Each structure stands twice: as C-alpha cells, then as structure tokens.
Amino acid sequence: MEDSQKIHILSRELISVFDELEQETKEVVLEHIQDCNECRQLFNELAEGNYPMLELSEEVEIKPLKKLVQFNHGLKWLFISIRALILFYILYSSFHFYNWELSADAAIEYIKSATFMFYFPAAIFLSVFTMTFFTKRWVILSILFDLGVIFFLDTLISIFY
C-alpha cells in the first residue's frame, strides 16, 4: 500500500475527530483534504453538521479509533463529575452543618480546610490521569480550574455570602 493511500485512509478516520487533534496532525489532514475530493466533501459535510448516515440493515463494528474517542469522552465526564461531587460535598456540608448567620468565619475556615483535605489530593490524582490520557489543552484547563478552586473557593463563597 502506498503512503498516499495510507494517508487517505487515516485522514478519513481523523476527519470525524478533527477538533480533538494536535496542530501538526490537523495540518497533515488539511493538506490531504486540499488534494482529495472525497475527503474534502466529507470534511465539508461534517463541518456543516451533515453527518453521513449508515444503513441500519447490517451490523457495523465500531472501529478502534472511535472506541478510543468514546473512552476519552467518558473519562472527561468522569473527571468533571468527580470534581463536581467533591465540591458539592464541601459546600453542602459547610451550609448544612454551620449557621452562617452566627459563624460565617467558621464555615469559611471549614471550606478552606475541606478543600485542602479532600479536593487537593483528588486534584493531584486527576491531574496525573489527565496528563496520561488527554491533550495539553485539557491538562492546562484542569490544572487552572483546580488551582482556582484551591486558592479562591473560600474567597468566592465569602463574597457571595
């Protein structure tokens, strides 16, 4: 099989996940799209939101690359959910167990300590997995979000209360 045929096959697979690709890979796919009418048409259809429909008459096996994309989307939602659950626990327990009218300072201190005790270790754990499975953009976004929560959650709550 020729290199151009290999690039054609890979480009057809990668067009569906074009937004998730690294910049160098995007450039290779775009270069191929300029020369290949079939891939250009597929790219334009997906860009317009017209996804090609498959016939339901026969079973279609999900290709490994698509399984990987589905796995990554599932992991993203799992990591976001873990962070949200920990934050919900911290905020719920501070509002539930403290009388904010009488001891707002104690509740803020509880938020600070619970953030350090529960959220900080989870953020480190999730950041390691984010570095393993996702692109640099996701790593940077998750680290910035985690730092914002760790350093500014108590300040944000005290502003609103």
Backbone torsions as a table, in degrees:
resi	resn	phi	psi	omega
1	MET	NA	134.7	-178.2
2	GLU	-75.0	159.6	178.9
3	ASP	-63.2	-38.1	-179.8
4	SER	-65.2	-36.3	177.6
5	GLN	-68.0	-39.1	177.8
6	LYS	-63.5	-43.6	179.3
7	ILE	-63.9	-38.2	178.3
8	HIS	-61.4	-47.1	-179.0
9	ILE	-63.5	-46.3	179.8
10	LEU	-65.9	-37.6	179.5
11	SER	-64.0	-41.2	178.3
12	ARG	-61.1	-36.7	178.3
13	GLU	-72.0	-37.6	-173.6
14	LEU	-83.5	-18.2	-179.2
15	ILE	-60.9	-36.0	-178.0
16	SER	-69.3	-21.3	179.1
17	VAL	-118.6	33.5	-172.8
18	PHE	-57.5	-39.8	-177.3
19	ASP	-68.1	-21.1	-178.3
20	GLU	-89.5	-6.1	-173.3
21	LEU	-79.6	155.2	172.3
22	GLU	-70.4	160.9	-174.7
23	GLN	-61.0	-42.3	-178.8
24	GLU	-63.1	-40.9	179.3
25	THR	-67.6	-39.0	176.5
26	LYS	-58.9	-41.8	-179.4
27	GLU	-63.4	-40.0	178.4
28	VAL	-64.2	-44.5	-180.0
29	VAL	-64.7	-44.2	178.9
30	LEU	-63.0	-37.6	177.1
31	GLU	-63.4	-41.3	177.9
32	HIS	-67.8	-37.5	-178.9
33	ILE	-62.3	-33.1	179.3
34	GLN	-64.2	-30.9	-176.4
35	ASP	-96.5	-19.3	-171.7
36	CYS	-114.0	116.5	-179.6
37	ASN	-65.7	-39.5	-178.2
38	GLU	-62.4	-46.8	-179.7
39	CYS	-70.4	-34.6	177.8
40	ARG	-63.6	-42.2	179.2
41	GLN	-64.0	-44.0	178.2
42	LEU	-62.5	-43.2	179.1
43	PHE	-61.6	-44.5	179.6
44	ASN	-65.6	-39.4	177.9
45	GLU	-62.8	-43.9	179.8
46	LEU	-69.8	-34.2	178.7
47	ALA	-67.0	-32.4	179.0
48	GLU	-84.2	-8.5	-179.2
49	GLY	90.5	7.3	177.4
50	ASN	-91.7	88.7	-178.4
51	TYR	-79.1	130.8	179.1
52	PRO	-63.5	134.7	-177.4
53	MET	-91.7	142.5	176.5
54	LEU	-94.9	149.1	174.5
55	GLU	-71.5	134.6	-178.2
56	LEU	-87.4	2.5	-175.1
57	SER	-71.8	-24.9	-179.3
58	GLU	-128.4	151.2	179.2
59	GLU	-69.9	134.3	178.7
60	VAL	-116.1	126.2	179.2
61	GLU	-80.2	135.3	178.1
62	ILE	-72.6	129.7	-177.7
63	LYS	-74.8	153.9	-176.1
64	PRO	-56.5	-36.9	-179.3
65	LEU	-65.5	-39.7	178.4
66	LYS	-67.7	-34.7	175.9
67	LYS	-63.9	-39.3	178.6
68	LEU	-64.8	-41.1	178.4
69	VAL	-64.0	-43.6	178.2
70	GLN	-63.1	-39.7	177.6
71	PHE	-61.9	-44.6	-179.8
72	ASN	-65.2	-39.7	177.6
73	HIS	-65.0	-40.3	177.3
74	GLY	-62.9	-41.6	178.3
75	LEU	-65.1	-39.4	178.2
76	LYS	-59.4	-46.9	179.8
77	TRP	-66.2	-35.9	177.8
78	LEU	-64.4	-46.2	-179.2
79	PHE	-65.4	-40.0	177.1
80	ILE	-64.6	-41.2	179.8
81	SER	-64.9	-40.6	178.2
82	ILE	-61.2	-46.1	178.6
83	ARG	-61.2	-44.3	-178.8
84	ALA	-64.2	-40.4	179.5
85	LEU	-65.3	-40.6	178.6
86	ILE	-65.1	-43.9	178.2
87	LEU	-64.3	-39.9	177.3
88	PHE	-61.5	-43.4	178.9
89	TYR	-61.1	-45.9	-178.7
90	ILE	-61.8	-48.5	-177.3
91	LEU	-70.5	-41.2	179.6
92	TYR	-62.5	-46.0	-178.4
93	SER	-66.8	-34.6	178.9
94	SER	-69.9	-37.3	179.0
95	PHE	-78.1	-28.2	-177.1
96	HIS	-81.2	-39.3	-172.4
97	PHE	-98.4	-7.9	-179.9
98	TYR	-119.2	141.1	173.7
99	ASN	-87.4	105.8	-172.8
100	TRP	-68.2	-24.0	179.1
101	GLU	-73.7	-34.7	-178.2
102	LEU	-93.7	-35.1	-173.6
103	SER	-138.3	59.7	178.5
104	ALA	-64.4	-36.0	179.3
105	ASP	-64.6	-39.0	177.9
106	ALA	-66.2	-38.5	178.7
107	ALA	-66.4	-39.8	177.4
108	ILE	-64.7	-41.7	176.7
109	GLU	-63.2	-37.9	176.7
110	TYR	-62.9	-42.2	179.0
111	ILE	-61.9	-42.6	177.7
112	LYS	-59.7	-48.7	-176.1
113	SER	-71.0	-39.3	179.0
114	ALA	-68.1	-34.8	176.1
115	THR	-62.8	-44.7	179.2
116	PHE	-68.7	-38.1	-174.9
117	MET	-77.0	-38.7	-175.2
118	PHE	-105.4	-47.3	-172.8
119	TYR	-76.1	-40.5	-176.8
120	PHE	-59.0	-50.0	178.0
121	PRO	-63.9	-38.2	178.1
122	ALA	-65.3	-38.0	179.2
123	ALA	-64.3	-40.4	177.7
124	ILE	-64.7	-47.5	179.4
125	PHE	-59.0	-47.7	-178.9
126	LEU	-69.1	-31.9	177.2
127	SER	-66.3	-38.5	177.3
128	VAL	-62.5	-44.8	178.3
129	PHE	-68.1	-34.7	177.6
130	THR	-64.4	-40.3	176.8
131	MET	-63.8	-31.7	-178.3
132	THR	-75.6	-41.7	-168.8
133	PHE	-104.4	-18.5	-169.8
134	PHE	-120.6	175.1	-179.0
135	THR	-77.4	169.3	-179.6
136	LYS	-59.3	-36.5	-179.1
137	ARG	-59.7	-45.0	179.2
138	TRP	-67.1	-37.2	178.9
139	VAL	-62.7	-47.3	-178.5
140	ILE	-64.7	-44.1	179.2
141	LEU	-62.2	-43.4	-178.5
142	SER	-68.7	-38.9	178.1
143	ILE	-66.0	-43.0	178.2
144	LEU	-63.5	-41.3	177.6
145	PHE	-62.8	-45.6	-179.5
146	ASP	-62.3	-42.7	178.0
147	LEU	-64.6	-39.3	176.6
148	GLY	-60.9	-42.9	179.1
149	VAL	-66.1	-47.2	-176.2
150	ILE	-63.6	-42.2	-175.1
151	PHE	-89.7	-26.6	-169.8
152	PHE	-123.1	2.0	-179.8
153	LEU	-62.9	-46.8	179.8
154	ASP	-63.4	-38.3	178.4
155	THR	-66.4	-42.4	179.6
156	LEU	-63.6	-43.3	178.5
157	ILE	-65.8	-41.4	-179.4
158	SER	-67.5	-28.1	176.6
159	ILE	-67.4	-43.2	-176.3
160	PHE	-81.3	-15.1	-179.9
161	TYR	-113.8	NA	NA
